[in-house]
Amino acid sequence: MASQHNPLSGADTEVLGLVAYSALAVMTRLAKDGDQAPTIEAHVQNARMSAQAFSLFEQLEKWAQTHGVDLATAAGEFSGLYDDLDARTRPTAWVERLVKTYVTVGILGDMLSKIAEYHDLTQLGGKGWDVNQGEWTRNHLGPQTLEDEQLAARLSLWARRVAGEVFGLVRSTLFTHPNLLPDPDAQDELVQWITQQHRQRMTEISLKG
């Protein structure tokens, strides 16, 4: 039987639920990416990253049990959170799919990591949040955009569209779930920090944020 720790506060349980639901969403996104991959190698790698995302969920599940939290219930509070984002940013090509996932996982990962930090819950994901998708995209897409200015320009426009939708979701999530932040004034500071991180990631694949 797992050892029990002090029960989580309502706010901390909310953070845990958001991180857990997001892990499931990333798992699903990467599985879909793999299904649309142009090569078997890319399919395998995306399947592997999808499995890593589910492994993160399983780790959270074990951690939740030791704190007396029903993770399925906590995560279920955020069910459907990413549906509109997905519907409004449907890619038409593999490279657009890569950029969409790169932008989305990057921005949301920054938000989740910082929120967990605010609540002293840094064990909920941390640096491994993007399950190596960022590195994989930089290695496979970066060389193409570096050499093809036309492709880089097209994907920069696409990335800005996706980022706009994701940042809108970040703000709406923080507004509808105020317990995620220590105080309302922290929202602008958090979004500014995430924006800086996003711009850096864009330069790493030769795109304009």
C-alpha positions as CSV (number, residue, x, y, z in Angstrom):
1,M,0.0,0.0,0.0
2,A,1.4,3.4,-1.0
3,S,2.4,5.7,1.9
4,Q,0.0,8.6,2.4
5,H,1.1,12.3,2.5
6,N,-0.8,15.4,3.6
7,P,-3.9,15.9,1.4
8,L,-3.8,18.5,-1.3
9,S,-5.6,21.8,-1.0
10,G,-8.4,22.5,-3.5
11,A,-6.2,24.8,-5.5
12,D,-3.4,22.3,-5.7
13,T,-5.8,19.5,-6.7
14,E,-7.0,21.9,-9.5
15,V,-3.4,22.3,-10.7
16,L,-2.8,18.5,-10.6
17,G,-6.0,18.0,-12.6
18,L,-5.0,20.5,-15.3
19,V,-1.5,18.9,-15.7
20,A,-2.9,15.4,-15.8
21,Y,-5.6,16.3,-18.4
22,S,-2.9,18.1,-20.5
23,A,-0.7,15.0,-20.4
24,L,-3.6,13.0,-21.9
25,A,-4.1,15.7,-24.5
26,V,-0.5,15.7,-25.5
27,M,-0.6,11.9,-25.7
28,T,-3.5,12.1,-28.1
29,R,-2.0,14.9,-30.2
30,L,1.3,13.0,-30.7
31,A,-0.5,9.8,-31.6
32,K,-2.4,11.7,-34.3
33,D,0.8,13.2,-35.5
34,G,2.3,9.8,-35.8
35,D,-0.7,8.5,-37.7
36,Q,-0.2,11.3,-40.3
37,A,3.6,11.0,-40.4
38,P,5.2,10.7,-43.9
39,T,7.7,8.1,-42.9
40,I,7.7,5.0,-40.7
41,E,10.6,6.6,-38.7
42,A,8.5,9.7,-37.9
43,H,5.5,7.5,-37.0
44,V,7.6,5.4,-34.6
45,Q,9.2,8.5,-33.0
46,N,5.8,10.2,-32.5
47,A,4.3,7.0,-31.1
48,R,7.3,6.8,-28.6
49,M,6.7,10.4,-27.5
50,S,3.0,9.7,-27.1
51,A,3.8,6.8,-24.9
52,Q,6.1,9.2,-22.8
53,A,3.1,11.5,-22.3
54,F,1.0,8.7,-21.0
55,S,3.9,7.6,-18.8
56,L,3.8,11.1,-17.3
57,F,0.1,10.7,-16.6
58,E,0.7,7.4,-14.9
59,Q,3.4,9.0,-12.7
60,L,0.9,11.7,-11.8
61,E,-1.7,9.0,-11.0
62,K,0.6,7.3,-8.5
63,W,1.6,10.6,-6.9
64,A,-2.1,11.6,-6.6
65,Q,-2.9,8.3,-4.9
66,T,-0.4,9.1,-2.2
67,H,-2.1,12.4,-1.6
68,G,-5.6,11.1,-1.5
69,V,-6.7,12.5,-4.9
70,D,-8.8,10.8,-7.5
71,L,-6.9,11.9,-10.5
72,A,-9.6,10.9,-13.0
73,T,-12.0,13.2,-11.3
74,A,-9.5,16.0,-11.0
75,A,-8.5,15.7,-14.7
76,G,-12.2,15.4,-15.7
77,E,-12.8,19.0,-14.5
78,F,-10.9,20.1,-17.6
79,S,-12.4,17.7,-20.1
80,G,-12.7,19.3,-23.5
81,L,-10.4,22.2,-22.6
82,Y,-8.4,21.9,-25.9
83,D,-11.3,20.9,-28.3
84,D,-11.9,24.4,-29.7
85,L,-8.2,25.1,-30.1
86,D,-7.8,21.9,-32.0
87,A,-10.8,22.6,-34.2
88,R,-9.6,26.2,-35.0
89,T,-6.1,25.2,-36.0
90,R,-6.4,22.2,-38.3
91,P,-3.2,21.7,-40.3
92,T,-3.2,21.0,-44.0
93,A,0.3,19.5,-44.3
94,W,2.7,17.5,-42.2
95,V,5.0,20.5,-41.6
96,E,2.1,22.5,-40.3
97,R,1.2,19.7,-38.0
98,L,4.7,19.7,-36.6
99,V,4.7,23.4,-36.0
100,K,1.2,23.3,-34.4
101,T,2.3,20.7,-31.9
102,Y,5.7,22.4,-31.3
103,V,3.9,25.7,-30.6
104,T,1.1,24.3,-28.6
105,V,3.1,21.9,-26.4
106,G,5.8,24.6,-25.8
107,I,3.4,27.3,-24.7
108,L,1.2,25.1,-22.6
109,G,4.2,23.4,-21.1
110,D,5.6,26.7,-20.0
111,M,2.2,27.6,-18.5
112,L,1.9,24.4,-16.6
113,S,5.5,24.4,-15.3
114,K,5.1,27.9,-14.0
115,I,1.8,27.3,-12.4
116,A,3.2,24.1,-10.7
117,E,6.1,26.3,-9.5
118,Y,3.7,28.8,-8.0
119,H,2.1,26.0,-6.0
120,D,5.4,24.3,-5.0
121,L,4.4,21.4,-7.1
122,T,7.4,21.3,-9.4
123,Q,7.4,17.5,-9.5
124,L,4.3,17.7,-11.8
125,G,6.1,17.5,-15.1
126,G,9.0,20.0,-14.9
127,K,11.6,20.1,-17.7
128,G,10.5,16.9,-19.3
129,W,7.0,18.2,-20.1
130,D,7.4,18.4,-23.9
131,V,8.5,14.7,-24.1
132,N,11.3,15.6,-26.5
133,Q,8.9,16.8,-29.1
134,G,10.7,20.2,-29.2
135,E,14.1,18.7,-29.8
136,W,12.7,16.3,-32.4
137,T,11.1,19.2,-34.3
138,R,14.2,21.3,-34.1
139,N,16.3,18.5,-35.6
140,H,13.9,17.5,-38.3
141,L,12.2,20.8,-39.3
142,G,14.9,23.3,-38.4
143,P,17.2,22.5,-41.3
144,Q,14.4,22.8,-43.8
145,T,13.2,26.2,-42.7
146,L,16.8,27.4,-42.4
147,E,17.4,26.7,-46.1
148,D,13.9,27.4,-47.5
149,E,12.9,31.0,-46.9
150,Q,9.5,30.5,-48.6
151,L,8.7,27.6,-46.3
152,A,9.9,29.6,-43.3
153,A,7.7,32.5,-44.2
154,R,4.6,30.3,-44.7
155,L,5.2,28.4,-41.4
156,S,5.9,31.7,-39.6
157,L,2.4,32.9,-40.5
158,W,0.9,29.5,-39.4
159,A,2.9,29.6,-36.2
160,R,1.6,33.1,-35.3
161,R,-2.0,31.9,-36.0
162,V,-1.6,28.9,-33.7
163,A,0.2,30.9,-31.0
164,G,-2.6,33.5,-31.0
165,E,-5.1,30.7,-30.4
166,V,-3.0,29.1,-27.7
167,F,-2.4,32.4,-25.8
168,G,-6.1,33.1,-25.9
169,L,-6.7,29.7,-24.3
170,V,-4.0,30.4,-21.7
171,R,-5.7,33.7,-20.7
172,S,-9.2,32.2,-20.7
173,T,-8.1,29.2,-18.6
174,L,-6.4,31.4,-16.0
175,F,-9.5,33.7,-15.9
176,T,-12.0,30.8,-15.4
177,H,-9.7,29.0,-12.9
178,P,-8.4,31.8,-10.7
179,N,-7.0,29.4,-8.2
180,L,-4.3,28.4,-10.6
181,L,-2.4,31.6,-9.9
182,P,-1.3,33.1,-6.5
183,D,-3.1,36.3,-7.4
184,P,-4.8,37.9,-10.4
185,D,-2.0,40.3,-11.0
186,A,0.4,37.4,-11.8
187,Q,-1.4,36.7,-15.1
188,D,0.2,39.4,-17.2
189,E,3.7,38.6,-15.8
190,L,3.2,34.9,-16.6
191,V,2.0,35.5,-20.1
192,Q,4.9,37.9,-20.8
193,W,7.4,35.2,-19.6
194,I,5.7,32.5,-21.7
195,T,5.8,34.9,-24.7
196,Q,9.6,35.3,-24.3
197,Q,10.0,31.6,-24.2
198,H,7.9,31.1,-27.3
199,R,9.9,33.6,-29.3
200,Q,13.1,31.8,-28.4
201,R,11.6,28.5,-29.6
202,M,10.6,30.1,-32.9
203,T,14.1,31.3,-33.5
204,E,15.4,27.8,-32.9
205,I,13.4,26.6,-36.0
206,S,14.1,29.7,-38.0
207,L,10.6,31.1,-37.8
208,K,9.4,34.5,-36.8
209,G,7.1,34.4,-33.7
